[in-house]
Every structure is written in structure tokens, then in C-alpha cells.
């Protein structure tokens, strides 16, 4: 059992959805923002690993990745941020999210060991499908790190079975078929899809890609999602107004998710 399992069990016992925040390592005052997220209401944190070709991401996160790279952020630097965070926050689950290339370049076993040393609980590789992630998944499992896979509106039952195989922590349900931050699907469609993914995988389902406001987050939470993920809106707030503005948005969304019926 790792922190993700413990957190989702606690959320279920408390009869509420979780709030998952995403920020990009190296974009702005990342260490300060990362350190402040738990107190602002983040139940789980996703820390983006900057990459030169973030094909699944919209303009906000693409821009953040390029700014982070310009600032000199690397995968090793991202892991260092994670390690500092973990020293101050022993219980908040931390997931790395990004693309396979930097992880492959480091070496799967070396990455898994470094991630475990940094206190990382899970990894989302958005461009590595289940058919191609066995070596990475096994390296992560040896270090008690979850591999978290994506499900989409077009995932059929066979695909969901593949997503569930070897997954742990949670399933990330992509609520649109576009790129991050481009708007959510109809709430009823998302709620129906969440039930289908929960049934097919037996795992908690976190809904993201396009959720930007407290109202949207509350609607997703009310529809049965185990957690709501907000990324692009926080990244944009951080870029436009800095840490203070980003944290204000996080607090507002957290309050809305916690109050959702």
C-alpha cells in the first residue's frame, strides 16, 4: 500500500471526491508553489516533467514546459523538487506526469530507484500505452510506485481491461478527446463514463483534461468521480499572477469539490 491507496481509501471513507492539482516543474517559483499546495487543499499533486514536444497538452502546459526548459529544468531537477517536497510533506501523494522519452533516456530501473528515493508515489506517461509499458511498469512496481494509465471517451471494454492490467493508484479519465485545458464533455456523459471505468477497472477514477473552474470541478465531483484533476487553469494562473494567484484558485476549487453533494 502506498500513499495513493491510503489517500483514496480515506476519501472514500469521508464520502467525498479528491482534488488533484497539476503544476509544471521549473515554471515559476515551483518549489514554493509545490510546498503550499497541500495547505491550499490539494489531496494529490501531479508534478509535470517538462519535455520539448508535449503533444497531448494544450497551449498553457506547452508554454509552461518550454519556460521550464528555458529555466534549465531537467528530469533530475524535477526529482530534486519532489525530494524536497517529500521531506516537508510525508503524507501527500505525489505523482510525476509527462512523456516517456526523458524517462527512457535515464533508464527505467534508474528512474524508478531515483523516483522512489525522492518519495514519488506514481507515474503517468501520457504517450506510453499499456502494450509498451511492461518494462517500465515492472521497474516501478519493484519500488512500490504506481503506474497510472489513461482512459478516454473512446476506450471500449477491451481497452479498459488493458488499462486495468497492472495499474494501481487510480485511472486518469480524459474527459475530452482533444488536448488538456480545452473544455470538458457534458456532465452526464462524464458521469456515465466514470461509472463504466470504475466498474471495468476496479480502481478510483480521476477526471481531468479540461476542468478549469470551481463550478466545473464540483459538477464532476457530484457525478461520482473519485477525484477531479485541474492542471491548465492552475498553470495559467501561476504564469499570469504568480504563486499567490495560483493558490487562490486552488483554494476556491478545493472548497467547491469538498462542498459538492
URDA-V606219 format. One line per field, one symbol per residue. ss: DSSP state (H for helix, E for strand, - for the rest). phi: phi as a letter, one per 40 degrees, with the letter a starting at -180 (. if undefined). psi: psi as a letter, one per 20 degrees, with the letter a starting at -180 (. if undefined). A space follows every 50 residues. Layout:
# URDA-V606219
ss->???
phi->???
psi->???
This chain:
# URDA-V606219
ss->--HHHHHHHHHHH----EEEEEEE-----HHHHHHHHHHH---EEEEE-- --------HHHHHHHHHHHH----HHHHHHHHHHHHHH----EEEEEE-H HHHHHH-HHHHHHHHHH----EEEE----HHH-HHHHHHHH----EE--E EE----HHHHHHHH------EEEE------------HHHHHHHHHHHHHH H---EEEE-----HHHHHHHHH----EEEE-HHHHHHHHHHHHHHHHHHH HHHHHHHHH--
phi->.bccccccccccccfaccbbbbbccgcgcccccdcccdcchccbbbbccc acbcccbcdccdcccccccccgcbccccccccccdcccbcbccbbcbibc dccccchccccdccccccgcbabbbcbbcdcbbdccdcccdcbfbccbbb bbdccccccccccccgcagabccccbbcbdgbhccddccccccdcccdcc bgbdbbbaghcbbdccccccccchccabbbbdccdcccccbgdccccccd cccdccccccc
psi->pahgggghghgghilrqropqpqppiobmggggghigghijphqppopoq qhmmhiqahghgggghggghijprghhghgggggghhinihppppqpbqh ghghhhpgggggghgghikqhrpooijnrhijjgggghgghhjkpqpprq qrhjoahhghghghoiqrerpoooirjcrqjjqrrpghgggghggggggh hjqqpppaniphrhggghgghhjjqhqpppfghggghgghjagggghggg ggggggghip.
